[in-house]
């Protein structure tokens, strides 16, 4: 009986590890006959596991989704990874996910072997996160799930959107992707009435149900959803902006510039324009210095003055080295 139970657990573990299993492969892995595999599959079905079978010479088995979550069999590394992920999620910005993660983590740690529990406890005891500079807005898990489903199914969304000043507007969009940036969540979508791509903070979205009709896919925004959010969110908070002529190919500058720092536009094969910005001219100067390329600056005046100050400072710093 013990041998049969151990074999059933091994069979369940194999079925969870891969989508499809030929019957012959399962028999070889378990060291049993095809007939024994069929009997063990029936035992799993009796226990409530939805194991689907396909007939024919290439017939095999697949573990399907059931009405309830079945027990999962995890190897050592998988168990540690899940525990770490749950512990990280305890402090997440999604409403309710922290409490849910804490409950799941408690259940997992109760059944972890001592050797694995020590590894997880060592990480917890030795790790100290840096608090966020500003408290992150909380995102409702149900809203996040609704938006994700609409993105996957390509269904139009209608929702009320609260702006920064507190005013609310009704929007109709074709959702494309959800983007997480730090502790904030954004929806990238095609605005049906404005005929353009838009970024929406998910904590300000109140979906209306039901969702609308399905829509055909369209070309994504340039650079993809993450780059689009990075450009839009960064430029929205820049206090100082500048268009810099860089004497280098656009591809080279793009490699050295994070999308959150600026957008590169090609002029010709050897020249491009960097549309960039920052909260201070000091930060802008750092971005330009990190390019390690020749460039021309026409404004703003504060940036020009700061670069002149830096040039004079660097010149003075090297005077002693020239005379030594």
PyMOL commands that set and color helices and strands:
alter all, ss='L'
color gray80, all
select helices_A, chain A and resi 2-17+23-30+34-46+76-89+97-111+114-126+141-153+202-204+225-237+250-256+281-291+301-323
alter helices_A, ss='H'
color red, helices_A
select strands_A, chain A and resi 21-22+51-53+60-63+94-95+139-140+156-162+168-181+184-191+196-201+205-208+240-246+262-268+271-278+295-296
alter strands_A, ss='S'
color yellow, strands_A
deselect
rebuild
show_as cartoon
